[in-house]
Amino acid sequence: MLIRAERAGDEVAVERLLQLAFDTPAEARLVKALRMSRALTVAFVGERNGSLVGAIHVSPMTLNPSHPGVRCYALAPLAVSPTCQRQGLGSLLVRAAIRELIELRADALLVLGEPHWYQRFGFEPAANYQLSCRYPVPPEYFMVLPLRAGRMPTQPTIANYHSAFRVLDDADA
Ligand SMILES: CC(C)(COP(=O)(O)OP(=O)(O)OC[C@H]1O[C@@H](n2cnc3c(N)ncnc32)[C@H](O)[C@@H]1OP(=O)(O)O)[C@@H](O)C(=O)NCCC(=O)NCCS
């Protein structure tokens, strides 16, 4: 699989992929909203035989209370086309996004997802660093991958997703 940055013209294929991979249109809406807000720090797609079969998106988070200079990012969403799953493509996309964030000198990558899936990349419970999010999920599902030593909060902190994530609330309504 070729991994490359998303570019103009990919939008429809990314939307189609997200609709296929998830049960709802929420993730497709989210990526659209993040793109419109220019809030995509990382937007990578995976191509196989000329078809777009994977995508990963990362956007900035804010911390409350604020930690000036600490740069945290959210991984969401990640998707691989159902017919191409379990062939290592999702892992390639996650590793590519992590490499890019290290290049950008990001401090941490956060994700809401299956602990079993994300642990293999070094993600650990965000609660280990007193980090939480506003979504009502079991705490072990909110995870963090610290990318730079000594940069994590040392007091209870809420990590807030970009305002574009509000489209998810609308989708639930
Ligand atoms: C999750 C997803 C991106 C994984 O992509 P993939 O290309 O199938 O993953 P890989 O082939 O690199 O890795 C396969 C491994 O992931 C595991 N896996 C796949 N989907 C998983 C899930 N939803 N939860 C937990 N583990 C999962 C497989 O069991 C397999 O584990 P193993 O190596 O121990 O056998 C893909 O299944 C997908 O798009 N799912 C639908 C959308 C989704 O749930 N996205 C994640 C949002 S956080």
Residues whose N, C-alpha, C, O or C-beta is under 5 A from the ligand:
A	BS01	LIG	A21 L78 A79 V80 C84 Q85 R86 Q87 G88 L89 G90 S91 L112 G113 E114 H116 W117
